[in-house]
Amino acid sequence: MKLLQSLGLAFVMGVSALSPVIAAEKELENFRDQFNSGKMSWGKVETRAKKEGVINWFHWGGSEELNAWIESAVVPRLKKKGITLKTTRISGTREAVDLVLAEMQAGKGIGEGTVDAIWLNGDNFYTLASQNALFGSFADKVPNARNFIFDTNNPASQLNLSDFGTPTLAREMPWSGEQYVCYIDTARLKRADAPTDFGGLEKWLNNNPGRFTYVKPPHYVGNTFVQTALYAFNPSGKGYVDFQKSIDEFTAEAFTELVRPGFDYLKRIEPNLLGSGKAIYPQNQAALQAMFNNGEIDMGCEFGLYLVANKRENGSFPETAETLAFPKNGMIKNKNFLAIPANTPHPAAALVFANIMSSVTLQVSKLKTIGYPLGIDVQTLSPIDLKAVKAAAPSHYGVTTEELGQGAVADTNASLVKVIEKIWIEYIERRSSKPFEQIVREAMKT
């Protein structure tokens, strides 16, 4: 974009004045194209990265444990490569996505942006991909690509090849994995009495009003609870399967039919949520956990395969807290990724960063130190590395790894996410009197 502007100005001002700018952009484009086509050695990438010297990583900064691990584990590894890590801690991924898009719309092309890497997945990746705002297919070209399965013929590759229904095409590097689980305090709610499906949750709430709530959409944790409920009440009986389609594959009538039973369920349980008839929805995970710890609710749901183990370890949850497999046959599982924007100011350093973050050493360290699940695939690891992974993994309380694996299902297609959250806001939060079909139709149009 900037290149075209420069060429136009050059016609007026003379090519010689701007030729260094044009040459620099052209050189960066050549670097990108050479690397993404597999024609560049890794040694050349590392040499260039050292000259660039900096990587600007934008990531969710709401965990002090994560931030401390980055400083103690990631910064030194990059330093050895001659790269300084500069982090921007954001409260929501869209902040970084919006910045990238705004800069590109202002004509800032490769080498001229602010962001080198973003921790993201789902609809944020979909947004960047649909705006042609990504660096390209790099993830299967870096040396540590060997730690992932990218083979389309191998079913184990699915979480690497698709992100909320959007083909990744190696445009983002898997970094961590997660599963949506729930947790209970067995001192207040015995495991035998805890619900294991949505029907059971409704019955339990009828007898124990006010003892549960979920995070408010459009926060992704709240969206996921809503999506899980929609899966459970899919009238076709196919659960998550129908939600893998793009929104373009649905008519308003068909989508209304698909989601109405789930939304009717959410409407039905709302009077019995925390708030004595006027439902209180926490804004984020921290608020949900505070309600749980304060004894306001007996059960919470969010992403966190090892959440209970981590919280018990650092004293944030009581020793009586346990993980609950809910819903037992429909817990959404996905991966999250590191993406490089199209206008990255330090492309080589960004590639080195993505490669280092995908190393077995840092992946095991991340798992052991802060309990964030692996992004790499254990099937690719050597017996020695696999042993290290097993030794590093936190314990599960109340469930087994096998139970969680058997209940895992795919996440919702990214193109449906914003539509579903808009329906929730209008139908549940605003309690609109509009016909449900109209609400759906309007959500699909915007």
DOKEFI-202763 format. One line per field, with one value per residue (C-alpha): residue number from 1; x, y, z. Coordinates in nm, 3 decimals. Example, Ala and Ser with C-alpha at 12.3 -4.5 7.8 and 13.67 -1.06 7.14 Angstrom:
2
pos = [1  2]
c1 = [1.230  1.367]
c2 = [-0.450  -0.106]
c3 = [0.780  0.714]
//
This chain:
446
pos = [1  2  3  4  5  6  7  8  9  10  11  12  13  14  15  16  17  18  19  20  21  22  23  24  25  26  27  28  29  30  31  32  33  34  35  36  37  38  39  40  41  42  43  44  45  46  47  48  49  50  51  52  53  54  55  56  57  58  59  60  61  62  63  64  65  66  67  68  69  70  71  72  73  74  75  76  77  78  79  80  81  82  83  84  85  86  87  88  89  90  91  92  93  94  95  96  97  98  99  100  101  102  103  104  105  106  107  108  109  110  111  112  113  114  115  116  117  118  119  120  121  122  123  124  125  126  127  128  129  130  131  132  133  134  135  136  137  138  139  140  141  142  143  144  145  146  147  148  149  150  151  152  153  154  155  156  157  158  159  160  161  162  163  164  165  166  167  168  169  170  171  172  173  174  175  176  177  178  179  180  181  182  183  184  185  186  187  188  189  190  191  192  193  194  195  196  197  198  199  200  201  202  203  204  205  206  207  208  209  210  211  212  213  214  215  216  217  218  219  220  221  222  223  224  225  226  227  228  229  230  231  232  233  234  235  236  237  238  239  240  241  242  243  244  245  246  247  248  249  250  251  252  253  254  255  256  257  258  259  260  261  262  263  264  265  266  267  268  269  270  271  272  273  274  275  276  277  278  279  280  281  282  283  284  285  286  287  288  289  290  291  292  293  294  295  296  297  298  299  300  301  302  303  304  305  306  307  308  309  310  311  312  313  314  315  316  317  318  319  320  321  322  323  324  325  326  327  328  329  330  331  332  333  334  335  336  337  338  339  340  341  342  343  344  345  346  347  348  349  350  351  352  353  354  355  356  357  358  359  360  361  362  363  364  365  366  367  368  369  370  371  372  373  374  375  376  377  378  379  380  381  382  383  384  385  386  387  388  389  390  391  392  393  394  395  396  397  398  399  400  401  402  403  404  405  406  407  408  409  410  411  412  413  414  415  416  417  418  419  420  421  422  423  424  425  426  427  428  429  430  431  432  433  434  435  436  437  438  439  440  441  442  443  444  445  446]
c1 = [0.000  0.268  0.470  0.196  0.169  0.546  0.539  0.269  0.466  0.782  0.615  0.577  0.891  1.136  1.224  1.565  1.422  1.211  1.398  1.552  1.200  1.078  1.388  1.347  0.986  1.072  1.351  1.115  0.858  1.125  1.231  0.873  0.812  1.143  1.083  0.718  0.805  1.068  1.362  1.550  1.783  1.713  2.062  1.979  1.663  1.856  2.122  1.859  1.672  1.985  2.017  1.652  1.716  1.358  1.028  0.702  0.463  0.104  -0.057  -0.324  -0.155  -0.407  -0.191  0.103  0.225  0.235  0.406  0.671  0.734  0.782  1.044  1.229  1.206  1.135  1.338  1.672  1.619  1.561  1.852  2.083  1.969  2.039  1.672  1.506  1.148  0.912  0.570  0.246  0.000  -0.356  -0.691  -0.843  -0.693  -0.910  -0.702  -0.404  -0.614  -0.778  -0.437  -0.303  -0.607  -0.604  -0.236  -0.287  -0.581  -0.356  -0.118  0.143  0.277  0.538  0.807  0.592  0.351  0.370  0.290  0.523  0.324  -0.016  -0.139  -0.482  -0.727  -1.084  -1.268  -0.959  -0.763  -1.064  -1.075  -0.708  -0.728  -1.036  -0.863  -0.546  -0.360  -0.131  0.236  0.175  0.233  0.530  0.440  0.534  0.866  1.042  1.269  1.037  0.754  0.874  0.692  0.352  0.138  0.044  -0.042  -0.395  -0.427  -0.371  -0.682  -0.452  -0.366  -0.715  -0.647  -0.342  -0.510  -0.835  -0.899  -1.270  -1.349  -1.104  -0.822  -0.496  -0.288  0.021  -0.049  -0.029  0.187  0.012  0.135  -0.097  -0.405  -0.713  -1.037  -1.352  -1.415  -1.607  -1.505  -1.685  -1.606  -1.682  -1.718  -2.035  -2.141  -2.078  -1.954  -2.246  -2.489  -2.308  -2.471  -2.296  -2.519  -2.745  -3.061  -2.901  -2.789  -3.144  -3.280  -3.002  -3.067  -3.439  -3.348  -3.051  -3.134  -2.858  -2.570  -2.442  -2.376  -2.153  -1.928  -2.111  -2.082  -1.925  -1.630  -1.500  -1.546  -1.913  -1.951  -1.814  -2.068  -2.344  -2.202  -2.178  -2.545  -2.638  -2.449  -2.641  -2.980  -2.905  -3.240  -3.064  -2.898  -2.556  -2.424  -2.122  -2.118  -2.368  -2.179  -1.869  -2.038  -1.982  -2.261  -2.284  -2.418  -2.728  -3.047  -3.197  -3.470  -3.224  -3.004  -3.309  -3.414  -3.063  -3.011  -3.362  -3.371  -3.038  -3.136  -3.472  -3.281  -3.059  -3.370  -3.533  -3.248  -3.180  -3.420  -3.232  -2.884  -2.694  -2.883  -3.216  -3.415  -3.206  -2.912  -2.561  -2.306  -1.937  -1.734  -1.437  -1.265  -1.123  -1.469  -1.610  -1.333  -1.389  -1.757  -1.655  -1.401  -1.642  -1.900  -2.149  -2.159  -2.075  -1.974  -1.785  -1.700  -1.411  -1.112  -0.851  -0.741  -0.514  -0.688  -0.787  -0.442  -0.275  -0.514  -0.483  -0.106  -0.083  -0.356  -0.612  -0.861  -0.939  -0.808  -1.165  -1.190  -1.212  -1.255  -1.595  -1.645  -1.938  -2.107  -1.964  -1.989  -1.943  -1.644  -1.504  -1.133  -0.908  -0.561  -0.440  -0.171  0.096  0.026  0.248  0.073  0.134  0.293  0.528  0.817  1.061  0.966  1.281  1.273  0.905  0.989  1.268  1.029  0.762  1.023  1.158  0.809  0.749  1.056  1.011  1.215  0.988  0.671  0.765  0.870  0.535  0.347  0.548  0.578  0.237  0.029  -0.050  -0.114  0.112  0.069  0.304  0.177  0.298  0.283  0.587  0.806  1.092  1.057  1.287  1.084  0.758  0.883  0.967  0.616  0.452  0.670  0.584  0.207  0.005  -0.231  -0.601  -0.842  -1.177  -1.132  -0.888  -0.707  -0.902  -1.240  -1.151  -1.024  -1.333  -1.563  -1.377  -1.549  -1.449  -1.504  -1.763  -1.690  -1.553  -1.807  -2.088  -1.937  -2.031  -2.378  -2.438  -2.312  -2.539  -2.837  -2.748  -2.718  -3.054  -3.251  -3.103  -2.938  -3.176  -3.480  -3.601  -3.969  -3.887  -3.973  -3.676  -3.664  -3.622  -3.343  -3.154  -3.208  -3.076  -2.775  -2.686  -2.698  -2.464]
c2 = [0.000  0.244  0.135  0.249  0.582  0.627  0.552  0.815  1.076  0.981  1.077  1.430  1.469  1.256  0.893  0.963  1.126  0.827  0.535  0.428  0.394  0.198  -0.018  -0.097  -0.204  -0.412  -0.582  -0.669  -0.806  -1.020  -1.148  -1.244  -1.412  -1.599  -1.733  -1.828  -2.013  -2.216  -2.072  -1.909  -2.075  -2.039  -1.904  -1.602  -1.543  -1.546  -1.312  -1.064  -1.100  -1.004  -0.690  -0.602  -0.660  -0.620  -0.806  -0.632  -0.891  -0.795  -1.039  -1.067  -0.944  -1.042  -1.311  -1.212  -1.572  -1.556  -1.218  -1.338  -1.651  -1.443  -1.232  -1.527  -1.782  -1.612  -1.292  -1.472  -1.712  -1.424  -1.232  -1.515  -1.453  -1.080  -0.988  -0.771  -0.868  -0.576  -0.679  -0.484  -0.627  -0.583  -0.662  -0.789  -0.924  -0.699  -0.403  -0.539  -0.653  -0.311  -0.142  -0.357  -0.292  0.082  0.108  -0.091  0.127  0.429  0.286  0.135  -0.170  -0.428  -0.283  0.014  -0.128  -0.141  -0.507  -0.800  -1.081  -1.130  -1.406  -1.489  -1.738  -1.767  -1.463  -1.241  -1.466  -1.478  -1.097  -1.063  -1.345  -1.200  -0.860  -1.008  -0.870  -1.166  -1.221  -1.546  -1.919  -1.930  -2.181  -2.492  -2.340  -2.266  -2.541  -2.624  -2.700  -3.057  -3.040  -3.013  -3.229  -3.036  -3.340  -3.300  -3.681  -3.714  -3.647  -3.534  -3.225  -3.077  -2.828  -2.699  -2.672  -2.508  -2.225  -2.190  -2.323  -2.093  -2.275  -2.161  -2.229  -2.206  -1.833  -1.875  -2.090  -2.306  -2.197  -2.339  -2.554  -2.518  -2.686  -2.538  -2.695  -2.619  -2.629  -2.678  -2.640  -2.986  -2.833  -2.664  -2.882  -3.254  -3.415  -3.659  -3.364  -3.161  -3.139  -3.311  -3.183  -2.887  -3.070  -3.147  -2.785  -2.661  -2.905  -2.815  -2.442  -2.491  -2.636  -2.406  -2.068  -1.810  -2.055  -2.032  -1.778  -1.746  -1.477  -1.212  -1.222  -1.085  -1.191  -1.508  -1.711  -1.613  -1.675  -2.026  -2.112  -1.996  -2.195  -2.506  -2.472  -2.430  -2.752  -2.938  -2.830  -2.861  -2.993  -3.207  -3.408  -3.349  -3.130  -2.925  -3.053  -2.805  -2.519  -2.589  -2.437  -2.080  -1.828  -1.799  -2.155  -2.064  -1.887  -1.680  -1.941  -2.229  -2.052  -1.954  -2.318  -2.425  -2.185  -2.125  -2.427  -2.331  -1.966  -2.066  -2.272  -1.975  -1.758  -2.024  -2.056  -1.682  -1.616  -1.876  -1.740  -1.534  -1.212  -1.306  -1.293  -1.022  -1.216  -1.096  -1.184  -1.133  -0.937  -1.177  -1.480  -1.284  -1.164  -1.517  -1.663  -1.395  -1.492  -1.857  -1.784  -1.556  -1.833  -1.649  -1.937  -2.306  -2.370  -2.174  -2.245  -2.116  -2.225  -2.391  -2.750  -2.717  -2.418  -2.591  -2.742  -2.406  -2.217  -2.474  -2.463  -2.085  -2.068  -1.888  -2.175  -2.381  -2.736  -2.856  -2.716  -2.978  -2.985  -3.089  -3.247  -3.035  -3.093  -3.443  -3.495  -3.142  -2.955  -2.720  -2.765  -2.553  -2.418  -2.060  -1.923  -1.667  -1.469  -1.223  -0.924  -0.834  -0.502  -0.640  -0.397  -0.680  -0.986  -1.192  -1.133  -1.231  -1.560  -1.636  -1.553  -1.793  -2.066  -2.023  -2.025  -2.358  -2.528  -2.830  -2.656  -2.352  -2.555  -2.783  -2.482  -2.313  -2.626  -2.682  -2.321  -2.171  -2.475  -2.360  -2.667  -2.762  -2.615  -2.874  -3.224  -3.501  -3.752  -3.583  -3.597  -3.831  -4.067  -3.839  -3.526  -3.709  -3.812  -3.448  -3.342  -3.600  -3.495  -3.128  -3.166  -3.049  -3.292  -3.312  -3.299  -3.472  -3.584  -3.782  -3.683  -3.956  -3.818  -3.472  -3.605  -3.816  -3.520  -3.272  -3.118  -2.860  -2.487  -2.286  -2.152  -1.800  -1.649  -1.757  -1.616  -1.250  -1.345  -1.561  -1.291  -1.030  -1.260  -1.310  -0.936  -0.863  -1.167  -1.229  -0.908  -0.651  -0.883  -0.759  -0.798  -0.850  -1.190  -1.425  -1.473  -1.095  -1.085  -1.358  -1.196  -0.860  -1.023  -1.199  -0.874  -0.669]
c3 = [0.000  0.103  -0.197  -0.436  -0.257  -0.283  -0.655  -0.703  -0.514  -0.699  -1.025  -0.892  -0.683  -0.876  -0.818  -0.664  -0.349  -0.253  -0.407  -0.070  0.077  -0.223  -0.220  0.151  0.108  -0.196  -0.004  0.282  0.040  -0.122  0.220  0.301  -0.032  -0.026  0.323  0.274  -0.046  0.140  -0.055  0.234  0.483  0.852  0.904  0.689  0.892  1.220  1.080  0.971  1.303  1.494  1.282  1.346  1.714  1.844  1.854  1.956  2.099  2.189  2.430  2.699  3.015  3.280  3.442  3.659  3.647  3.268  3.267  3.513  3.306  2.992  3.166  3.317  3.034  2.700  2.729  2.791  2.500  2.260  2.408  2.304  1.946  1.977  2.002  2.267  2.352  2.397  2.522  2.513  2.763  2.643  2.805  2.482  2.160  1.946  2.061  1.868  1.572  1.540  1.555  1.273  1.055  1.126  1.032  0.712  0.616  0.671  0.412  0.643  0.464  0.556  0.780  0.883  1.141  1.519  1.587  1.517  1.679  1.842  2.070  1.929  1.785  1.664  1.536  1.574  1.339  1.108  1.100  1.006  0.752  0.583  0.557  0.405  0.706  0.779  0.694  0.509  0.543  0.779  1.052  0.859  0.744  1.076  1.220  1.511  1.268  1.330  1.665  1.495  1.272  0.958  0.746  0.607  0.591  0.966  1.181  1.466  1.260  1.278  1.559  1.371  1.033  1.139  1.384  1.467  1.122  0.940  0.758  0.915  0.602  0.828  0.882  1.259  1.486  1.748  2.089  2.354  2.385  2.601  2.695  2.839  3.179  3.494  3.858  4.188  4.557  4.696  5.043  4.917  4.625  4.648  4.329  4.334  4.331  4.065  3.719  3.428  3.146  3.076  3.176  3.510  3.547  3.502  3.761  4.006  3.958  4.019  4.360  4.423  4.267  4.251  4.291  3.931  3.658  3.353  3.210  3.011  2.631  2.416  2.633  2.470  2.790  2.797  2.426  2.475  2.744  2.511  2.220  2.437  2.528  2.161  2.082  2.351  2.217  1.845  1.711  1.448  1.725  1.568  1.849  1.743  1.383  1.238  1.402  1.194  0.888  0.774  0.829  0.449  0.439  0.642  0.555  0.837  0.873  0.900  1.154  1.359  1.373  1.473  1.765  1.899  2.139  2.298  2.340  2.484  2.740  2.832  2.868  3.085  3.336  3.362  3.655  3.861  3.796  4.054  4.124  4.281  3.959  3.794  3.656  3.736  3.469  3.561  3.308  3.291  3.445  3.737  3.841  3.802  4.019  4.283  4.302  4.338  4.611  4.796  4.811  4.588  4.340  4.373  4.013  3.746  3.383  3.173  2.968  3.187  3.143  3.448  3.604  3.927  3.977  3.918  4.145  4.423  4.390  4.433  4.696  4.479  4.507  4.819  4.851  4.809  4.453  4.178  3.801  3.671  3.330  3.212  2.983  2.992  2.616  2.484  2.628  2.364  2.295  2.077  2.031  2.048  1.823  1.746  1.430  1.243  1.082  0.718  0.813  1.080  1.139  1.225  1.017  1.076  1.452  1.452  1.281  1.529  1.813  1.677  1.640  1.994  2.143  1.967  2.110  2.335  2.605  2.631  2.586  2.876  3.084  3.015  3.117  3.434  3.552  3.474  3.375  3.022  2.803  2.515  2.169  2.021  1.943  2.174  1.888  1.733  2.043  2.128  2.428  2.630  2.549  2.612  2.956  3.032  2.930  3.155  3.448  3.394  3.358  3.662  3.832  3.761  4.054  4.018  3.657  3.447  3.129  2.950  3.062  2.940  2.609  2.547  2.609  2.387  2.082  1.821  1.862  1.669  1.322  1.366  1.126  1.362  1.680  1.637  1.514  1.822  2.060  1.897  1.939  2.307  2.368  2.205  2.324  2.670  2.793  2.640  2.665  2.331  2.248  1.882  1.733  1.767  1.389  1.346  1.604  1.417  1.079  1.202  1.368  1.044  0.847  1.066]
//
